[in-house]
């Protein structure tokens, strides 16, 4: 089993120390009489402080996903019928990504990344969590099963991703394309698989015939990287706070499928739909505005744990413009923990808020120890966390 270079660890696989905070949302999906689709009854099925991603419908009632606990992600399952979750496995010094059901089996596959940098694809017993490596010396990053013995996956080769077909019966791997991406799916009602690849500065969706290895371009999706298919053959594309749609049979370019107004849904990434097209699961971050408001509400409640939650572990606090005051949540806990205990009238009221991309600027009227004064806070967010604050006092 090979080790990844440090740069590829950061680029291609999620680092838990990067404080990526994502959640998985489940929606009911219904097509109306005028060919419009309706998403309703949103549920946060992960509800976890940390990394949650790569949802997969194991069956009609169960969703698998990668979910962080104790700094590493394990394979978690969610029951749609009762809303309960549990973990399939527990890997002490490593984590699992991209869990999927193996065709014609109850067992699950997942990409395992150990803390020493070793990465490979494993099979896990659905009930016991017992595991075994499926492919030796092949650094699978993003896999999809075509059938029980055929895996289509983006594989780390040197410093890039290449798409391969792996025949597990013969123990052979076949190169399909270079510069591939992370979104690989079976195309409904065909014998084809779709994959993404980088062409210039844009991402494109291509089809693959796993038998002949013939590929064909479907559509350019710009800067977007994550797609999935509806049962009717419509391609869905994750794009910021929107889902776009593209029908290869009739469309020239993608159009709007759905736009989310919920501030807890931002930077949509992994999306998937069940076989019947009645459920949609997706990954999203909280919006910058939601993060800024979350810490403000906790500040006014003098709740130190809730206040620290939206911040990255290595958050940087500045006096505007670039005088670094301190770094890290530990130091923030010392300073604000004392303030919350001693200043009983502490309150900050936002008089004006400006949101621009991943930056939120709050003009505040602050009350402390019977005194009122104005302050400006500039918050920068990355990966679902506040990574820096600049104060103008």
N, C-alpha and C positions, 0 to 999 in steps of 0.2 A: 504494500500500500504506500503510495507516494505522499510526499509532503508538498504543500503549496509554498510558493514564495510569499514573502511578507506582503508585497504589493498586491498579489492576487487574493490573499486573504481579505484585504481591505476592499478590493474592487469587486470581487465576485461572490463573496460569502458574507453574511451579516456578522459583524463583530458586536458582541453583546456590550462591550465597553464603549461602543459608539452611542449608547443610550437611545437607540431607535425605539420609539414608543408607538406601537400600532395596535389597532383593534380590528376584530372581524365582525362584520355586520351581516345579518341574514334578513332577506326580504321575501315576501310573497310576490310572485311575478304572474301577471295575468294580461292576456291580450284582449283588448276591447273589440267591439263590433266594427269600428272604423280603422282597424289595423294599427291602433295605438297600443302601447304597452304601459301597464300601470304597476309601479312598485309600491308596496304597502306593508304595514305592520313590521317596521324595522326592529330588530333585536340585536343588541351587542352580545354575541355568544361567547366572547373571550373574557371581557371585563377584567383585564389583567394589567397590572402596572409593568410594562416592559414590552418585549417583542412578541407579537402574535401574527402569523402570516401563513400563506400557502394553503388555503382551505381546499378540501377535496371531498366530494360526496361519496362516502363509502357505500351507502345504500340509501333507500328512500327516507330512512329515519336518522342516519348517522353522518356527521361531518367530522373529518379528520383535519387537524391543523398542527402546525409547529407552534409551541407555546413556551415562553420562558418561565423557568423556575430555578431558583438558586444559581442565577447568572447564565444558565445554559437552557436551550429549548429542548423539550421532549415531545413525544407524540401524544397529543391530547385528542379526545373524542367528545363530541357534543350530541346529545340525544334531542332531536327535534320535538318528540312527543312530550317529554317531561322537563326539558331545559337543563338536565343535569350533565355535568362534565366529569371526566376522569382521565387519568393518564394510562397509556398502554405500556410505557417503559420508563426506566430511570437510568440514565447514563451519567455517571458521576463526573468524569473528566472529558466531557464532550457534549455535542448536541445534535439533534436530528432536524432535518429540513425536508421539505417537499414530500410529506407522507402521502402514499397512494395505495389503493387496494391492488393487489396483484391479480390479474384476470384469472378466472376459474380457480380461485383460492380464497380462503378467509384471511390469509396473512397480508401483511402490509410491507411495502418497501419504503425506505427513506435514505436520503443522503446524510451520512454521519461525518461530522467534522470534530476531530479530537482536539483537545487543548494544545497538543504539540504540533498541530498543523496537518496531521494525516487526514485524508478525506477519501471516502469510497461509498458505494451504495450497498445497503444491507437489506436483508429480509428479516422481519420481526413477526413472531407469533402473536396473533391478535389477542389471545387470552393471557399468555404467560409473559410476553415481552422478550422471550429468548430470541437471539439473533444470530445470523451468519452472514458473511460477506458473499455478495453475488458475483462480482467481477473483480478479479485480482489486478492490481497495478493499472487501474484505469480511473482517472479522477473525474467521475461524473459530477456535474454541477446542477443541471436542471433536467430531470428525466420525465418521460411519459411512456406508459406501456401501450404497445400496439396490440399485442396478444400475449399469452402467457410465457412465450419464449423470446419475444422480440421487444427490445427497448430502444426508443428513439430519445437521444439526449444530447444536450450541449455538454461538451467535455473540455476540461482544461488541458490545452496543449501549449507548452511553453508559456507565453504570456497572453494568450487569447483563448476564445471559446470556438470550438469546431463542432458541427453537428455530426453525430455518428448514429448508425444503426448497429445494434449489438444483437447477435444471434446467440442466445445463452445455451442452446442445445449444441451448436457447433463450436462454441467458444471463440467466435470470430467477431471482429469489429470492422465496420465499413464506413469510410469517410464519405459524407454527403455534401457538406458545405462548410466554408470558413466564415468567421465573424458572425456566428449565430448568437441568438439571444436566449432569454429565460422563459419565453412563453411558447409552449409546445402542446398541441391539442389534436385529438382525433376530430376530423370533419364529419358531422352527422350525415348519415345516408350515403356515405362514400367509403372507399377503401383507402382514403388519403389521410395524411397527417399535415397539419399546418405548423409552421415554425417561423420565428422572426430572425432577421439578420440585418446587420448594419451595412448600409450602402452609402458611402460618403458620410454625411452628417445625419442622415435620416434612417429610420427603421422601416423595414418592409416586411409584409407577411407573404410567405411563400407556401406552396403545397408540395408535398413529397409523396410519391408512390413507394412504399417500403419494399415492394417486390422488385421493381425495376430500378429504383433509386432516381427516377426522373423527377425533376423539380420544375416549378412554374410559378412566376410571380402572381400574386393576387391583388395587393394594394399597398401603396405607400401610406404609412401611419405617422410620419413626421417624427417628433420627439417622443412619442408615446411608445411604451414597451410591452404593455400587458393587454392581452385579448382573450376572448373565449367565444364559443359558438352557441347560438340558440338552436333548438332542435329543427327549426325550419331552414337552417342554412344561413342565417344572418350572423355576421361577425360583429361582436361587441368589442369596443376599444375603450380602455380606461384613459381618461384625459383630465387631470386636475380634479375638479368637482363635477365632472360630466362623464356620462357614458355616450359614446358615439356608436353609430351603426353603419354597416356596409353590407349590401347584398351583392355578391359577385355576379349574379345573373342580370341585375338591372341597374345598379348604381355605378356612377362614374367616380364619385368621391364620397367619403364618410359624411353623414349628417347626424344631427342631434337625436339621441335616443331618450336621454333623461338627464336633467340637471338637479343636483342636490342642493338644498338651501340650508340644511342642518349644519351648524358651525362645528359639530363634532366630526364632520366628514370632509376631509381635505387630503389632497394628494392621493387619490385612489390608485391602488396598484393591482394586486392579484385579484382576478375576478373569475368566477366559475358558476355554471348553471347546472341544475340536476337534469337527468335524462328526460324527464317529462316537461321541462321548461316551466315549472311552477314555483321554483325557488332559485334565488340568486344570492350567492355569498361573495363578499368582497372585503378587501383590506383597505383601511384608511387611517390617516393621522387626524388629530385634532387640529382645527384651524389656528393660525397665529392669534386671532382675536379671542378664540375660546381659551387658549392658554393664558393670555394676558389677563382675562377676566377671572379665570380660576385662581390665579395667585393673588389677585386683588381682593376677591371675596374672602379668601383664607386670611389675608393680612388684616382685613377689617374684623374678622372673627377671632383674631389672635390665635389661630390654630397652626402651630409650627409644622406639624407633619403634612397637613393639607397644603400649606404654603410652599413647602419644599418640593412637593411632588412634581410640579410642571417643569422644574429646572433640571438641566443636565448635571451629572455628577461634577464635571469640571467647568461649570459655568464661570464666566469671567465678569467681574463687576468693575466698571470704570467710572471715573469722573470725566464728564465730557470735555474734550473729544476722545482722548486716548491715554489718560492717566490711569493705569491699572491699580485698583485699590486692593483687591484680593481675588483668589481663585478657589472655587469648590464649594460644595454644599455643606461640608463640615464647618468651614469658617462662617458660612451664612447661618448655619444653625446656632452657632455661639452668639452671633451678633443679634439676630432677630429673636432668638429664644429668650434672651434677656430682656429685649425691648418689649416683647409681648407680655411678659410677666410684670414688668414695672410700669408700663405706660397704659393706664386703664382707659383713657379716652382716645386711644390711637384710632385714627380713621383717615382714609384717603378717598376722596370723591373725584371721579373723572369729570372734568369740565369740557374736555375736548379730546377726541380720539381720532387718529389717522391710521389707516391700515394700508400698507403698500407692499404687496408680495409677502415675504416672510418677516417683515418689520412692522411693529406696532409702536406708535408714538402716543403716549398719554400725557396730557396736561392735567395736573392734579391739584386739588386744594386739600392740604394735609392738616389734620388736627393732632397735636401732641402736647401733653402737659399744659392744657389750657391755652396754647398758642396756635395760631393759624398761619400757614405760609404756603406758597405755591412751589411746585416742583414739576419737572418734566422727566419722564422715564422713556428711554428708547430700548425696546425689547427686540432682539433678533432670535428667530426660531429656526431650528434645523432638526430634521428627523423626529418631529413630534415633541421636541423639548425646547425650553428657553436656554439658549447657549451663551448669550451675553446681554448685559444691561448697561446702559450709559445714562447717568443721572446728570441733569442740569439743575443746579440748586440755586 
